[in-house]
Amino acid sequence: MAEGLVEAQHIDAVRAFNRRYTRLIGVLQGEMLGTEFSLTEGRILFELANFGAAEVVDLRFGLDVDAGYLSRILARFEERGLVARRRSDADGRRQVVELTDAGRAAFAVLNQRTQEQIGQLLAPHSPVVRTRLVGAMRAIEQILDTDTEPDPAGVVLREPRPGDHGWVIQRNAELYAEEYGWDGDYENLVARIVADWLNSHDPQRERAWIAEYEGVPVGCVYCMREDDATARLRLLLVEPSARGLGVGSALVDECLRFAAAAGYRELVLWTNDVLTSARHIYERAGFELVESNPHHSFGADLVGQTWRKELRPAR
């Protein structure tokens, strides 16, 4: 996306975060944690300590460091006995660099001080807050690191825990406002659905699931009783950061399995035609569109749709 299309307040917020965080962890200081190493030098030591000997050209590209700058750092390291360089066995034109015993000892000191610094940063906060922090960091990585493919195997479906139902209401309201411009009437509807489920659901015939990816909630769905023969799928949601991981299909499939095992003969749902991604999930799962009606709800003109799927008795 071109910079001119990005809202100024988003740019300002990212810059403010960068300023605060870099100051917080001390990377603006010339030396790291009371050692003689700069941030770049510390990263080079980390790479060599954790991944072993490396060709200099691979190290340069992996860290995105200027070739001349890297060469000067390695020369200083070699003079101090921290690294050794040799010709590559595979290609004599290339150099391989690796840590010496002195280099590994220097890294051990730097690594220990880094562990202590981050530990001190986290210590004042509860385990719940620390988990939130790690989840937020992972979300930043997923959004900004476009070269890394997310792993669908990391998606876990689980029962809701305390606080999850509040998250369901909040994220439904926020996402549908952001993506479709729906007003507070939709949040009101979601809150009533969740409240009804919490107040009167039958655990044997009604169930809810939270989809979690790397410890962070990224989706949800509810299976609720319509009558003795019919269950209703409600509040399917997938976070934008998790789309493409198969979260929606996994939630719908789990809902179908549960409904069949609970003895329902069919599963129905109501959605709107603008929710194209959800409709594709329902179609792939074998649902059939049985009714469409225009309506004005949530501050928008919409076309409501009822979808239905017959269930086979669980074996």
C-alpha positions in Angstrom: 0.0 0.0 0.0 1.3 3.4 -0.9 2.2 5.7 2.1 -0.3 8.3 0.9 -3.1 5.8 1.5 -2.2 5.0 5.1 -3.9 7.1 7.7 -1.6 9.6 9.4 -2.7 8.5 12.9 -1.7 4.9 12.2 1.8 6.1 11.1 2.1 8.3 14.2 1.0 5.4 16.4 3.6 3.0 15.0 6.3 5.6 15.3 5.4 6.4 18.9 5.4 2.7 19.8 8.9 2.3 18.2 10.2 5.3 20.1 8.9 4.1 23.4 9.9 0.5 23.0 13.5 1.2 21.8 14.0 3.5 24.7 12.5 0.9 27.1 14.9 -1.8 26.1 17.9 0.5 25.8 18.8 -0.1 22.1 19.4 3.7 21.6 22.5 3.5 23.9 25.8 3.0 22.1 26.5 -0.2 24.0 24.3 -3.1 24.9 23.6 -3.8 28.6 26.9 -2.5 29.9 28.9 -4.5 27.3 31.1 -3.1 24.6 28.9 -4.4 21.8 26.5 -2.4 19.7 23.0 -3.8 18.8 24.3 -5.0 15.4 27.3 -6.6 16.9 25.1 -8.3 19.4 22.8 -9.7 16.7 25.9 -11.1 14.8 27.1 -12.9 18.0 23.5 -14.2 18.5 23.3 -15.6 15.0 26.7 -17.3 15.2 26.1 -18.7 18.7 22.6 -20.1 17.9 23.0 -21.3 14.3 26.7 -22.1 14.0 29.2 -21.3 11.3 27.9 -19.2 8.4 29.0 -18.0 5.1 29.6 -14.2 5.4 27.3 -13.5 2.4 24.5 -15.5 4.1 25.0 -13.6 7.3 24.9 -10.3 5.5 21.6 -11.1 3.7 20.0 -12.7 6.8 20.6 -9.6 8.9 20.3 -7.1 6.1 23.6 -5.5 7.0 25.7 -3.4 4.7 28.6 -5.5 3.3 31.3 -3.0 4.2 29.9 -2.5 7.7 29.7 -6.2 8.3 33.3 -6.7 7.1 34.6 -4.0 9.5 32.7 -5.7 12.5 34.1 -9.1 11.6 37.6 -7.7 11.3 37.3 -6.2 14.8 35.9 -9.5 16.1 38.8 -11.4 14.5 41.4 -9.0 16.0 40.0 -9.7 19.4 39.8 -13.4 18.9 36.0 -13.6 19.0 35.6 -15.2 15.5 37.7 -17.2 13.1 37.3 -16.9 9.3 38.2 -19.5 6.7 37.4 -20.3 3.0 34.3 -22.3 2.3 34.8 -25.9 1.4 32.0 -25.7 -1.2 33.2 -22.5 -2.8 36.7 -21.1 -2.2 35.6 -17.6 -3.2 33.4 -17.4 -0.1 34.3 -16.9 3.5 32.9 -18.8 6.5 32.9 -17.2 9.9 32.4 -18.9 13.3 32.7 -18.1 17.0 35.8 -19.1 18.9 35.7 -20.1 22.5 36.3 -16.5 23.5 33.4 -15.5 21.2 31.0 -18.0 22.8 32.0 -16.7 26.3 31.4 -13.1 25.2 28.0 -14.1 23.9 27.1 -16.0 27.1 27.6 -12.8 29.1 25.6 -10.7 26.7 22.8 -13.4 26.6 22.6 -13.6 30.4 22.3 -9.9 30.7 19.6 -9.8 28.1 17.6 -12.5 29.9 17.9 -10.6 33.1 16.8 -7.3 31.5 13.7 -8.8 29.9 12.9 -10.7 33.2 13.1 -7.4 35.0 10.8 -5.8 32.4 8.2 -8.6 32.8 8.4 -9.2 36.6 6.0 -6.5 37.7 3.2 -7.9 35.6 1.0 -10.9 36.3 1.1 -14.1 34.2 -2.2 -13.1 32.5 -0.7 -9.7 31.5 2.5 -11.4 30.3 0.5 -13.8 28.2 -1.4 -10.8 26.7 1.9 -9.1 25.9 3.3 -12.2 24.1 0.1 -12.6 22.2 0.2 -8.9 21.1 3.8 -9.3 19.9 2.9 -12.4 17.9 0.1 -10.5 16.3 2.5 -7.8 15.3 4.8 -10.4 13.7 2.0 -12.0 11.8 0.7 -8.8 10.4 4.1 -7.2 9.4 6.2 -10.3 8.5 4.6 -11.0 5.1 7.5 -13.4 4.2 6.5 -15.9 6.9 3.7 -18.3 6.2 1.4 -19.0 9.2 1.1 -22.7 10.2 -2.5 -24.0 10.2 -1.4 -26.8 12.5 -1.1 -24.2 15.2 -4.8 -23.6 15.4 -6.5 -25.1 18.5 -10.2 -25.3 19.3 -11.2 -25.2 22.9 -14.1 -24.5 25.2 -14.5 -20.8 26.3 -12.8 -19.7 29.4 -13.8 -16.9 31.8 -13.6 -13.6 29.7 -13.9 -15.3 26.3 -17.6 -14.5 25.9 -16.9 -10.9 26.6 -14.2 -11.1 23.9 -16.8 -12.6 21.5 -19.1 -9.6 22.0 -16.3 -7.1 21.7 -14.7 -8.5 18.6 -18.0 -9.0 16.8 -18.9 -5.4 17.4 -15.5 -4.1 16.4 -14.9 -6.2 13.3 -18.4 -5.7 11.8 -18.2 -1.9 12.4 -14.7 -1.7 10.8 -15.4 -4.0 7.8 -19.1 -3.3 7.1 -20.0 -0.2 9.0 -22.6 -1.9 11.2 -23.9 0.1 14.1 -24.5 -0.6 17.8 -27.6 -2.7 17.1 -25.4 -5.6 16.0 -23.4 -5.4 19.3 -26.8 -5.5 21.1 -27.8 -8.6 19.1 -24.5 -10.4 19.9 -24.7 -9.5 23.5 -28.3 -11.0 23.7 -27.2 -14.2 22.0 -24.3 -14.7 24.3 -26.3 -13.8 27.4 -29.0 -16.3 26.4 -26.4 -19.0 25.9 -24.8 -18.3 29.3 -28.1 -18.2 31.1 -29.8 -21.3 29.8 -27.6 -23.5 27.6 -27.8 -27.3 27.9 -24.2 -28.6 27.9 -25.4 -31.9 26.4 -27.0 -30.2 23.4 -25.3 -26.8 23.1 -21.7 -25.9 22.8 -19.3 -23.0 22.1 -15.8 -23.1 20.8 -12.9 -20.6 20.8 -10.3 -21.0 18.1 -6.8 -20.1 19.4 -3.6 -19.6 17.4 -0.3 -19.4 19.3 -2.1 -18.7 22.6 -4.4 -15.9 21.2 -8.1 -16.1 20.5 -8.7 -15.8 16.7 -12.2 -17.1 16.2 -15.4 -18.5 17.7 -18.7 -20.3 17.0 -21.8 -21.3 19.0 -24.1 -24.3 18.4 -27.5 -23.6 20.0 -30.7 -25.6 20.2 -33.5 -24.5 17.9 -35.8 -27.4 18.7 -35.4 -31.1 19.4 -34.5 -31.8 15.7 -32.7 -28.6 14.8 -29.5 -26.9 16.0 -28.5 -23.4 15.0 -25.0 -22.3 14.2 -24.4 -18.7 15.5 -21.7 -16.0 15.8 -19.0 -17.5 13.5 -16.1 -15.1 13.6 -12.5 -15.3 12.3 -10.0 -12.6 13.1 -8.4 -11.0 10.0 -5.0 -12.0 11.2 -6.0 -15.6 11.1 -7.8 -15.8 7.8 -6.3 -18.3 5.5 -5.5 -20.7 8.3 -8.7 -22.7 7.9 -10.1 -21.4 11.2 -13.6 -20.8 9.9 -13.8 -24.3 8.3 -12.5 -25.9 11.5 -15.1 -24.2 13.7 -18.0 -25.1 11.3 -16.8 -28.7 11.0 -16.6 -29.0 14.8 -20.1 -27.5 15.1 -21.4 -30.1 12.6 -19.8 -33.0 14.4 -21.2 -32.0 17.7 -24.7 -31.4 16.4 -24.8 -34.8 14.8 -23.5 -36.5 17.9 -26.1 -34.6 20.0 -28.8 -36.2 17.9 -30.0 -33.2 15.8 -31.2 -34.0 12.3 -30.3 -30.6 10.8 -28.1 -27.6 11.4 -29.4 -24.2 10.2 -27.8 -20.7 10.2 -28.7 -17.1 9.3 -26.2 -14.8 7.6 -26.1 -11.9 5.2 -25.1 -11.9 1.6 -22.3 -9.4 2.2 -20.4 -11.9 4.3 -18.9 -13.6 1.3 -16.1 -15.4 3.1 -18.5 -17.0 5.6 -20.8 -18.1 2.8 -18.0 -19.9 1.0 -17.2 -21.8 4.2 -20.9 -22.8 4.5 -21.0 -23.9 0.9 -17.8 -26.0 1.2 -19.3 -27.7 4.3 -22.4 -28.7 2.4 -25.0 -26.2 3.5 -27.7 -25.2 1.1 -29.3 -21.8 0.7 -33.0 -22.1 1.4 -34.2 -18.5 1.8 -33.2 -14.9 1.1 -34.9 -11.7 2.3 -33.9 -8.1 2.1 -34.0 -6.2 5.3 -32.6 -3.0 7.0 -30.6 -3.8 10.1 -27.5 -2.6 11.9 -27.7 0.7 10.0 -27.4 -1.0 6.5 -29.5 -2.4 3.7 -28.8 -6.1 3.7 -30.0 -9.4 2.2 -30.5 -12.0 5.0 -30.0 -15.7 4.1 -31.0 -18.9 5.8 -28.7 -21.9 5.1 -29.5 -25.5 6.0 -27.6 -28.8 6.2 -29.0 -32.3 6.9 -27.1 -34.2 9.5 -26.2 -37.9 9.4 -26.6 -39.7 12.7 -23.3 -40.0 14.5 -21.9 -43.6 14.4 
